Amino acid sequence: MTTFAELGVRARTVEALHRTSVEHALAVQRDSIPPLLQGRDVVVEAPTGSGKTLAYLVPMVERLAGHGRGGARALVVTPTRELASQIAGVVRSVDPGLRVALLVGGAGYGAQLSMLRNSTDVIVGCPGRILDLVDRGAAHLDRVEFLVLDEADEMLDQGFARDVERILALASAPRQTVLASATMPQWVQTMIARHLHEPVRITVEREQEPQLQHGLVRVGREERVALLSALLHRHGDSAIVFHRTKHGAAKLARDLARLGHRTCALQGSLSQNARDRAIADFRSRRADVLVATNVAARGIDVEHVGLVVNAELPETPQWLTHRVGRTARNGRAGTALTLLAAEDMEKWQRLRRQGAPALPWVDRDALLDSGDFVFVEPAFRVAPAATRPRRLNRRR
């Protein structure tokens, strides 16, 4: 086991980590911290729950070496409010002396403006609100010397790429840059080549095989809610259920509540207070089921999630990875179920061609009776392309 002191981390930071029961460095931390302490740019690709956050925050804290004046010297950009809030909390635990400004949408400006006026050391936030406050003259990025794009593949996707490019341009001082994610698609390489200088690439496999069971479950579309409810009752512990749309997640949460589940919803249309309440209820076990869109697929670290259910298929294999990564974290056991109706099979086959893993079909009766994974023959088969009925092109 490698200690943080052996990696060159100061005694003060080591003691702070000990206070949070972190004593030994995980694989991603062992590989990432030395080059980051040397001032190198780093690209980190490591599984969800592997310790990426501390892998870059510890070197960041070491570089800042305590509170200073003159403006923010470190910036962490994330795709979701929940991940930003989680990272800000970790920064404060590693060095309580650093002043952290959490800049996220869905919340009032007053507290965020006050934090920025208070000699902020670290800004953690989402692209839209960061640039909003830059445009208002409240946030300044010209002194940033340590910049992190967390969940970098999502940050550089079409929805964020323009904002991220602008943030990188504004953080124009000589800086150290970190890209971190569980998935790093090939198209991210263009951004890496443009904005990072001779980066060290860290690719980390899991230190131990996750105790994860993941299988496909046959379901008729009209019975999806009833089957899901029965599976959740059989599981009897904390679960996250993913839906594709905000409206669908809200409706599914209401349907499950009517069937006796202590349910909360997390989706992008909610106010920040409502999102914070949902996460707090789920963390504290006041709610057993969190029904969410992909907004919960990244950055939500709740130890007691024993089951993830894909009630609707995600758009990409990467999103499947991030969704399922909410369970079986850090060696703990977990179960993931992906519900498929006959009409979902074409989309599932497309995800498979794009890199989604081959998954076994699981006997639903055995799941409901005993919770056991009993593998069965494929429930549905997709006809070869040549035999599928052709779609008529109709003029509209």
C-alpha positions as a printed Julia matrix, in Angstrom:
396×3 Matrix{Float64}:
   0.0     0.0     0.0
   1.31    3.44   -0.95
   0.81    6.39    1.39
   0.31    9.96    0.25
   3.47   10.95    2.12
   5.43    8.51   -0.02
   4.06   10.27   -3.11
   5.53   13.56   -1.91
   2.42   15.12   -0.35
   2.96   17.59    2.53
   2.31   16.45    6.11
  -0.47   19.04    6.5
  -2.42   17.6     3.57
  -1.75   14.03    4.69
  -3.22   14.85    8.11
  -6.32   16.37    6.48
  -6.79   13.22    4.43
  -6.42   11.08    7.56
  -9.21   13.08    9.21
 -11.51   11.93    6.4
 -10.28    8.31    6.81
  -8.18    8.43    3.62
  -4.79    6.91    4.35
  -3.59    4.94    1.33
  -3.48    6.08   -2.28
  -5.54    4.21   -4.85
  -4.12    3.23   -8.23
  -5.3     6.35  -10.08
  -3.87    8.52   -7.3
  -0.53    6.68   -7.26
  -0.17    7.19  -11.01
  -1.5    10.75  -11.27
  -0.15   12.59   -8.24
   3.62   12.41   -9.04
   3.41   13.95  -12.55
   0.89   16.53  -11.31
   3.22   17.51   -8.47
   5.9    17.95  -11.13
   3.66   20.47  -12.91
   2.82   18.27  -15.91
  -0.46   18.34  -17.82
  -2.31   15.05  -17.29
  -5.15   13.15  -18.99
  -6.76   10.66  -16.61
  -9.04    7.85  -17.77
 -10.18    5.68  -14.88
 -13.38    3.89  -13.85
 -16.13    5.58  -11.87
 -15.52    5.32   -8.15
 -11.77    4.84   -8.6
 -10.65    8.02   -6.8
 -10.1    10.47   -9.67
 -11.25   13.49   -7.67
  -8.51   13.21   -5.05
  -6.05   12.29   -7.8
  -6.18   15.88   -9.06
  -7.36   17.76   -5.94
  -4.42   16.72   -3.77
  -1.83   18.11   -6.25
  -4.02   21.21   -6.69
  -4.04   21.85   -2.94
  -0.28   21.26   -2.84
   0.28   23.79   -5.63
  -1.89   26.48   -4.03
  -0.21   25.94   -0.62
  -2.9    27.75    1.36
  -5.04   30.85    1.0
  -3.75   33.71   -1.1
  -5.01   37.05   -2.32
  -5.51   38.44   -5.78
  -8.09   36.15   -7.36
  -8.85   32.53   -8.13
  -5.78   30.42   -8.84
  -7.55   27.12   -9.52
 -10.63   26.26  -11.57
 -12.56   22.97  -11.73
 -15.22   22.8   -14.47
 -17.89   20.08  -14.39
 -21.0    19.23  -16.43
 -23.44   18.97  -13.5
 -24.31   20.97  -10.41
 -24.26   17.9    -8.21
 -20.73   16.96   -9.22
 -19.57   20.56   -8.72
 -21.04   20.63   -5.21
 -19.44   17.3    -4.36
 -16.0    18.46   -5.57
 -16.25   21.75   -3.67
 -16.94   19.78   -0.49
 -13.88   17.6    -1.06
 -11.66   20.69   -1.58
 -12.83   22.11    1.74
 -12.11   18.83    3.52
  -8.59   18.52    2.07
  -7.69   22.15    2.9
 -10.27   24.03    5.03
  -8.14   27.16    4.68
  -8.83   27.52    0.96
 -11.75   29.75   -0.03
 -13.97   27.97   -2.54
 -16.61   29.57   -4.76
 -19.28   27.16   -6.03
 -20.75   28.6    -9.23
 -23.76   26.66  -10.53
 -27.03   27.53  -12.2
 -30.42   27.13  -10.59
 -29.26   29.07   -7.51
 -29.34   32.76   -6.6
 -26.46   35.06   -7.42
 -26.1    36.64   -3.99
 -24.09   33.95   -2.23
 -21.96   33.28   -5.3
 -21.12   36.96   -5.77
 -20.24   37.18   -2.09
 -17.87   34.2    -2.38
 -16.15   35.76   -5.39
 -15.6    39.03   -3.5
 -14.03   37.13   -0.6
 -10.57   36.51   -2.14
 -11.54   33.19   -3.68
  -8.76   30.63   -4.16
 -10.71   27.97   -6.06
 -13.69   28.2    -8.4
 -15.72   25.03   -8.9
 -18.68   25.2   -11.23
 -20.55   24.56  -14.46
 -19.64   26.36  -17.71
 -22.8    28.43  -18.11
 -22.77   30.04  -14.65
 -18.98   30.54  -14.7
 -19.22   32.51  -17.96
 -22.31   34.35  -16.75
 -20.37   35.69  -13.77
 -17.34   36.42  -15.95
 -19.58   38.53  -18.21
 -20.91   40.36  -15.15
 -17.34   41.23  -14.17
 -17.6    39.2   -10.95
 -15.43   36.19  -11.83
 -11.91   36.53  -13.2
  -9.95   33.63  -14.67
  -6.75   35.39  -15.75
  -4.79   34.17  -12.68
  -5.87   30.52  -12.93
  -2.77   28.33  -12.83
  -4.41   24.92  -12.24
  -7.42   24.0   -14.42
  -9.44   20.78  -14.37
 -12.1    19.57  -16.79
 -13.85   16.83  -14.83
 -15.96   14.38  -16.84
 -13.96   15.78  -19.75
 -15.73   13.85  -22.5
 -19.06   15.41  -21.51
 -17.45   18.83  -21.06
 -16.14   18.7   -24.61
 -19.33   17.4   -26.18
 -21.3    19.67  -28.47
 -23.43   21.14  -25.72
 -20.41   22.46  -23.81
 -17.56   22.7   -26.32
 -17.99   26.38  -27.18
 -18.24   27.43  -23.52
 -15.26   25.27  -22.58
 -13.18   26.77  -25.4
 -14.0    30.24  -24.12
 -13.11   29.32  -20.53
  -9.78   27.9   -21.67
  -9.08   31.1   -23.59
  -9.92   33.27  -20.57
  -7.65   31.2   -18.31
  -4.72   32.5   -20.31
  -1.99   32.55  -17.68
   0.61   29.74  -17.85
  -1.37   26.92  -16.38
  -1.39   23.24  -15.6
  -4.37   21.41  -17.14
  -6.05   18.14  -16.17
  -8.7    16.21  -18.11
 -10.4    13.44  -16.15
 -13.19   10.98  -16.97
 -14.2     7.34  -16.87
 -14.55    7.4   -20.65
 -12.32    9.29  -23.09
 -13.66    8.87  -26.65
 -11.28    9.27  -29.56
 -12.81   12.6   -30.63
 -11.54   14.2   -27.4
  -7.99   13.89  -28.74
  -8.34   17.03  -30.87
  -9.03   19.12  -27.77
  -6.16   17.46  -25.9
  -3.74   18.28  -28.73
  -4.93   21.88  -28.87
  -4.94   22.78  -25.18
  -2.56   20.49  -23.29
   1.22   20.56  -23.43
   2.88   17.14  -23.75
   0.35   15.56  -21.36
   1.04   12.47  -19.31
  -1.7     9.94  -20.06
  -2.95    7.87  -17.15
  -5.18    4.89  -17.9
  -6.18    2.89  -14.85
  -8.12   -0.34  -14.72
 -10.03   -1.29  -11.61
  -7.76   -2.45   -8.79
 -10.19   -5.29   -8.2
 -12.99   -6.67  -10.28
 -16.22   -4.98   -9.3
 -18.75   -7.26   -7.7
 -21.24   -6.2   -10.33
 -24.03   -8.26  -11.84
 -25.52   -6.63  -14.93
 -28.15   -8.26  -17.07
 -31.0    -7.59  -19.49
 -34.61   -8.14  -18.41
 -37.47   -8.67  -20.84
 -40.41   -6.35  -20.29
 -43.53   -5.37  -22.17
 -43.83   -1.61  -22.49
 -47.25   -1.6   -20.85
 -45.96   -3.56  -17.82
 -42.7    -1.64  -17.35
 -43.79    0.3   -14.23
 -45.36   -2.72  -12.54
 -42.31   -4.91  -13.17
 -39.96   -2.15  -12.04
 -41.97   -1.71   -8.83
 -41.84   -5.45   -8.15
 -38.07   -5.53   -8.7
 -37.56   -2.57   -6.36
 -39.72   -4.16   -3.66
 -37.72   -7.38   -4.04
 -34.43   -5.48   -3.78
 -35.59   -3.58   -0.71
 -32.63   -1.17   -0.52
 -31.32    2.0    -2.16
 -31.67    2.08   -5.94
 -31.24    4.55   -8.79
 -33.61    4.27  -11.75
 -32.61    6.04  -14.97
 -35.07    7.46  -17.47
 -34.24    9.16  -20.76
 -36.3    12.35  -20.4
 -36.99   14.92  -17.66
 -40.76   14.53  -18.05
 -40.5    10.74  -18.05
 -38.36   10.73  -14.88
 -40.82   13.0   -13.06
 -43.81   10.86  -14.09
 -42.06    7.6   -13.21
 -41.18    8.94   -9.76
 -44.85    9.79   -9.17
 -45.98    6.36  -10.42
 -43.54    4.55   -8.12
 -44.57    6.72   -5.16
 -48.19    5.68   -5.73
 -47.03    2.05   -5.62
 -45.54    2.5    -2.16
 -41.91    3.47   -2.83
 -40.18    6.29   -0.97
 -39.12    8.06   -4.14
 -37.39   11.28   -5.13
 -36.63   12.65   -8.59
 -33.53   14.32  -10.0
 -33.75   15.99  -13.39
 -32.67   19.16  -15.09
 -35.91   21.12  -14.82
 -35.82   21.19  -11.02
 -34.52   24.2    -9.11
 -31.17   23.8    -7.39
 -32.88   23.66   -3.99
 -35.11   20.82   -5.2
 -32.12   18.95   -6.64
 -30.18   19.4    -3.4
 -33.18   18.13   -1.43
 -33.49   15.04   -3.64
 -29.81   14.15   -3.19
 -29.96   14.83    0.55
 -33.06   12.64    0.96
 -31.42    9.83   -0.98
 -28.08   10.06    0.87
 -29.82   10.05    4.25
 -32.1     7.15    3.22
 -35.25    9.22    3.67
 -35.88    8.07    0.1
 -35.04    4.59   -1.17
 -35.4     5.19   -4.91
 -33.86    8.03   -6.89
 -35.44    8.37  -10.34
 -33.14   10.4   -12.53
 -32.05   11.42  -15.99
 -28.41   11.27  -17.01
 -27.79   14.26  -14.73
 -27.26   11.67  -11.96
 -25.02    9.4   -14.04
 -21.9    11.42  -13.28
 -20.58   12.58   -9.96
 -23.22   11.13   -7.63
 -21.22    9.14   -5.09
 -23.6     7.41   -2.68
 -22.09    4.36   -1.02
 -25.3     2.47   -0.32
 -26.6     2.2    -3.91
 -27.07   -1.54   -4.4
 -29.14   -1.47   -7.58
 -29.19    0.56  -10.79
 -32.05    0.08  -13.26
 -32.08    1.41  -16.79
 -35.81    1.86  -17.3
 -34.95    3.51  -20.63
 -31.82    2.96  -22.71
 -29.22    5.74  -22.74
 -28.1     7.5   -25.9
 -24.54    6.13  -25.95
 -22.45    3.27  -24.52
 -20.53    5.86  -22.49
 -23.7     6.92  -20.71
 -24.42    3.26  -19.95
 -20.98    3.02  -18.33
 -21.57    6.12  -16.21
 -25.08    5.05  -15.17
 -24.03    1.56  -14.1
 -21.0     3.06  -12.36
 -23.27    4.42   -9.62
 -23.23    0.97   -8.0
 -20.51   -1.61   -7.22
 -18.12    1.21   -6.32
 -14.72    0.66   -4.65
 -15.09   -3.11   -4.57
 -18.59   -3.19   -3.1
 -21.25   -5.48   -4.55
 -23.94   -4.1    -6.82
 -26.56   -5.08   -9.38
 -27.57   -3.38  -12.61
 -30.62   -4.27  -14.69
 -31.46   -2.94  -18.15
 -35.12   -3.33  -19.1
 -35.78   -4.05  -22.76
 -39.05   -4.33  -24.64
 -39.2    -5.79  -28.14
 -39.29   -2.3   -29.65
 -36.04   -1.41  -27.81
 -34.0    -4.09  -29.52
 -32.97   -2.09  -32.56
 -31.61    0.67  -30.33
 -29.84   -1.89  -28.14
 -28.19   -3.45  -31.19
 -27.02    0.02  -32.24
 -25.49    0.58  -28.79
 -23.77   -2.8   -29.08
 -22.24   -1.81  -32.43
 -21.01    1.4   -30.78
 -19.25   -0.51  -28.0
 -21.82   -1.41  -25.33
 -20.95   -4.7   -23.63
 -22.61   -8.0   -24.44
 -24.96   -8.64  -21.54
 -26.8   -11.84  -20.58
 -30.56  -12.11  -20.42
 -31.79  -12.77  -16.89
 -34.85  -14.79  -15.94
 -37.31  -12.26  -14.55
 -39.27  -14.81  -12.51
 -36.11  -15.91  -10.69
 -35.24  -12.27  -10.02
 -38.66  -11.62   -8.53
 -38.82  -14.87   -6.55
 -35.33  -15.02   -5.06
 -33.27  -12.14   -6.44
 -31.0   -14.67   -8.18
 -29.43  -14.12  -11.59
 -30.53  -17.09  -13.7
 -29.43  -16.72  -17.31
 -31.82  -17.57  -20.12
 -31.86  -17.6   -23.89
 -32.28  -14.2   -25.6
 -35.79  -12.94  -25.05
 -35.95  -11.13  -28.38
 -34.1   -11.54  -31.62
 -33.51   -8.85  -34.21
 -34.12   -9.9   -37.77
 -31.15   -9.52  -40.14
 -31.16   -6.21  -41.97
 -32.04   -7.81  -45.33
 -35.25   -9.32  -43.96
 -36.52   -6.3   -42.06
 -39.52   -4.55  -43.62
 -38.47   -1.47  -45.55
 -39.74    1.88  -44.34
 -41.63    3.91  -46.88
 -40.31    7.39  -47.59
 -43.34    9.61  -47.32
 -43.37   13.2   -48.39
 -44.69   15.57  -45.72
